[in-house]
Structure formats: C-alpha cells, structure tokens
Amino acid sequence: MAPPSTGTQLVSTAGKHRVGATIRYVLDANVFIAACRKYYAFDLVPAFWQALTAENQAGRITSIDRVRLELERGKDTLATWAADHQGMFASTDDDAVIRSYRDIMTWLQAQGQFQDAAKAAFAGGADGWLIAFAKAHGHVVVTHEQPSAESKRRVLIPNVCNAVGVTFSDPFAMLRQLGLTFA
C-alpha cells in the first residue's frame, strides 16, 4: 500500500515512508480525549474502541506510556480504559527514543519563536516524547492539532514534526487510511 498523497490522507509527509510499507501510527492524547468526549463515546460507538484495540494488536496503532499517564489523570471512563489497555501504550524508555527526545529539546531551546513558558510546558508533557517515539520508530503522529507558524504561547505538535522530519496526520485521515468505518 503506497502512502497517501499530501493533502488527501496524511496532513504532512515530512517523514519518509517506503512505498508498500505498512504505515504505523502513534496517537496523541487529544485523539483519545476527543473520541471519548465527542465523536466515539464508549456507550455510543464501542466499535471504535474495539477497532483501536484490534489495530494495536496488529501493530498498526499505538500510543506511548506518557500519554497513558495523562489519560489516567482524568479519573473518568477514559482513564479506566487506558489503565485496562496498558498494552496500547509503548514504553519511551528506549535509547533511540531518548536520543530523539534530546534532539527535539535541543531544537526547541534554539527556537526564539516560543515563549519560555511554552517551551517548559512542552518539555514537561508527553508531546515531545510522542514525536521522539515516532521519529525513532518510523511512526506517523496522529493529533487533532494543526500547524501554526504564528504560535508563540504553545509549541504545537505539527510544527515540531515539520521541523524534525516526522509525518503527522489527523485521526480521520488515519481511520480512512486503515479502512476503518463504524456503522
């Protein structure tokens, strides 16, 4: 399966994906949160959550341990789901991920665009680790965030992905690419 063309499936093709290779995705916390609270509530569309689990078991979808910790702080049904599906969340305690994270933080500190508080918030959260995992393991980052060249108060995942050569996508493009539908 060839990677989709720019603008129709993947939001950015900054990363390198071999033609015919399976695209693997790593999900941001906002994908789970928005799905749970808006589009695919557990009681309305359980098939979405079953599909996430099946795609994870097939090696096409994952997230990271630091996203799981963010979700578990919510103390709600999503927190319970995350705790019950720990296999969905890969470890970031890996030399390649740590090297990528260090490179991302070095890049970030050199950026005059972002306020110091934005840099600190990014460094203290899961987003940098998410991008580092994607870079280290050749995954596409899936997020609801959109790039913004003017962003100063917040370091956006797509901006960092573009800077460090990691492909990103929105969740709906990922679902289409995977051929997932929910009736």
VEXDREN-2710 file (C-alpha; in Angstrom, 1 decimal):
% VEXDREN-2710
k/r/px/py/pz
1/MET/0.0/0.0/0.0
2/ALA/1.5/3.3/-1.0
3/PRO/1.4/6.2/1.3
4/PRO/-1.4/8.6/0.5
5/SER/-0.7/11.8/-1.4
6/THR/-0.2/15.0/0.5
7/GLY/-3.4/16.8/1.4
8/THR/-5.7/13.9/0.9
9/GLN/-4.8/11.5/3.7
10/LEU/-1.7/12.5/5.6
11/VAL/-1.5/16.1/6.7
12/SER/2.2/16.2/6.4
13/THR/4.6/13.9/4.6
14/ALA/7.8/15.3/6.2
15/GLY/8.8/11.8/7.3
16/LYS/10.0/9.1/5.0
17/HIS/7.7/6.1/4.3
18/ARG/8.7/3.3/1.9
19/VAL/6.2/2.5/-0.9
20/GLY/4.4/-0.7/0.1
21/ALA/5.3/-0.4/3.8
22/THR/2.7/-0.6/6.4
23/ILE/2.1/2.9/7.9
24/ARG/2.2/2.7/11.7
25/TYR/0.6/5.4/13.8
26/VAL/1.3/6.8/17.3
27/LEU/-1.7/8.6/18.9
28/ASP/-1.7/11.9/20.8
29/ALA/-3.8/12.1/24.0
30/ASN/-6.2/14.5/22.3
31/VAL/-7.2/11.7/19.9
32/PHE/-8.4/9.6/22.8
33/ILE/-10.0/12.5/24.6
34/ALA/-11.9/13.9/21.7
35/ALA/-13.1/10.5/20.7
36/CYS/-14.3/9.7/24.2
37/ARG/-16.0/13.1/24.8
38/LYS/-17.3/13.9/21.3
39/TYR/-17.2/11.5/18.3
40/TYR/-17.0/8.0/19.6
41/ALA/-18.2/7.9/23.2
42/PHE/-17.8/4.4/24.8
43/ASP/-21.6/3.9/25.1
44/LEU/-22.4/5.1/21.6
45/VAL/-19.6/3.7/19.4
46/PRO/-17.9/0.8/21.2
47/ALA/-16.8/-0.4/17.8
48/PHE/-14.3/2.5/17.6
49/TRP/-12.6/1.4/20.8
50/GLN/-12.6/-2.3/19.7
51/ALA/-11.0/-1.2/16.4
52/LEU/-8.3/0.7/18.2
53/THR/-7.5/-2.4/20.2
54/ALA/-7.5/-4.7/17.2
55/GLU/-5.3/-2.3/15.2
56/ASN/-2.9/-2.1/18.2
57/GLN/-2.7/-5.9/18.3
58/ALA/-2.0/-5.9/14.6
59/GLY/0.9/-3.4/15.1
60/ARG/-0.6/-0.5/13.2
61/ILE/-1.7/1.8/16.1
62/THR/0.0/2.6/19.4
63/SER/0.5/5.4/21.8
64/ILE/3.1/5.9/24.5
65/ASP/3.3/5.4/28.2
66/ARG/3.4/9.2/28.9
67/VAL/0.1/9.6/27.0
68/ARG/-1.4/6.9/29.2
69/LEU/-0.4/8.7/32.3
70/GLU/-2.0/11.9/31.0
71/LEU/-5.2/10.0/30.3
72/GLU/-5.2/8.3/33.7
73/ARG/-5.0/11.6/35.5
74/GLY/-8.6/12.3/34.2
75/LYS/-10.2/9.9/36.7
76/ASP/-13.0/9.1/34.3
77/THR/-14.1/6.3/31.9
78/LEU/-11.2/7.1/29.6
79/ALA/-8.8/6.8/32.5
80/THR/-10.2/3.4/33.3
81/TRP/-10.0/2.3/29.7
82/ALA/-6.3/3.4/29.5
83/ALA/-5.5/1.6/32.7
84/ASP/-7.2/-1.5/31.3
85/HIS/-5.4/-1.3/27.9
86/GLN/-1.8/-0.8/29.0
87/GLY/-0.6/-2.8/26.0
88/MET/-1.8/0.0/23.8
89/PHE/0.9/2.3/25.2
90/ALA/4.5/1.6/24.3
91/SER/7.4/2.5/26.6
92/THR/9.5/5.6/25.9
93/ASP/12.4/4.1/27.9
94/ASP/14.4/3.2/24.8
95/ASP/17.7/4.6/23.8
96/ALA/16.6/5.6/20.3
97/VAL/13.5/7.5/21.7
98/ILE/15.7/9.2/24.3
99/ARG/18.2/10.3/21.7
100/SER/15.3/11.7/19.5
101/TYR/13.8/13.4/22.5
102/ARG/17.1/15.0/23.3
103/ASP/17.4/16.3/19.7
104/ILE/13.9/17.7/19.8
105/MET/14.6/19.5/23.1
106/THR/17.8/20.9/21.6
107/TRP/15.9/22.2/18.6
108/LEU/13.2/23.6/20.8
109/GLN/15.5/25.6/23.0
110/ALA/17.1/27.2/19.9
111/GLN/13.7/28.5/18.8
112/GLY/13.2/32.2/19.6
113/GLN/9.6/32.0/18.4
114/PHE/8.2/30.3/21.5
115/GLN/7.8/31.8/24.9
116/ASP/9.8/30.2/27.7
117/ALA/6.6/29.1/29.4
118/ALA/5.5/27.3/26.2
119/LYS/8.9/25.6/26.0
120/ALA/8.7/24.5/29.6
121/ALA/5.1/23.2/29.2
122/PHE/6.1/21.2/26.1
123/ALA/9.2/19.8/27.8
124/GLY/7.1/18.7/30.8
125/GLY/4.4/16.9/28.8
126/ALA/4.0/13.9/26.6
127/ASP/4.1/15.7/23.2
128/GLY/7.9/15.8/22.8
129/TRP/8.1/12.1/23.8
130/LEU/5.3/11.3/21.3
131/ILE/7.3/12.9/18.4
132/ALA/10.5/11.3/19.6
133/PHE/8.9/7.9/19.6
134/ALA/7.6/8.5/16.1
135/LYS/11.0/9.7/14.9
136/ALA/12.8/6.7/16.5
137/HIS/10.4/4.1/15.2
138/GLY/9.1/5.5/11.9
139/HIS/5.6/6.1/13.0
140/VAL/3.1/8.8/11.9
141/VAL/2.0/11.1/14.7
142/VAL/-1.8/11.4/14.9
143/THR/-3.2/14.5/16.5
144/HIS/-6.1/17.0/16.2
145/GLU/-3.6/19.8/16.4
146/GLN/-2.9/21.9/13.3
147/PRO/0.3/23.7/12.4
148/SER/0.5/27.4/13.1
149/ALA/3.6/29.4/12.1
150/GLU/2.5/32.2/14.4
151/SER/2.2/30.1/17.6
152/LYS/4.2/31.6/20.4
153/ARG/2.4/30.6/23.6
154/ARG/2.1/27.0/22.7
155/VAL/4.5/24.5/21.0
156/LEU/2.3/22.6/18.6
157/ILE/3.0/19.0/17.6
158/PRO/2.7/19.6/13.9
159/ASN/5.2/22.5/14.0
160/VAL/7.7/20.2/15.7
161/CYS/7.0/17.3/13.4
162/ASN/7.7/19.5/10.4
163/ALA/10.9/20.8/11.9
164/VAL/12.3/17.3/12.7
165/GLY/11.0/15.4/9.7
166/VAL/8.2/13.4/11.3
167/THR/4.9/12.8/9.4
168/PHE/1.7/13.8/11.1
169/SER/-2.0/13.1/10.4
170/ASP/-5.4/13.9/11.8
171/PRO/-7.3/10.9/13.2
172/PHE/-9.9/10.9/10.4
173/ALA/-7.2/10.5/7.7
174/MET/-5.7/7.7/9.8
175/LEU/-9.1/5.9/10.0
176/ARG/-9.6/6.3/6.2
177/GLN/-6.1/5.0/5.5
178/LEU/-6.7/2.0/7.7
179/GLY/-10.1/1.4/6.1
180/LEU/-12.0/1.7/9.4
181/THR/-15.7/2.6/9.4
182/PHE/-18.3/2.5/12.1
183/ALA/-21.9/1.9/11.3
END
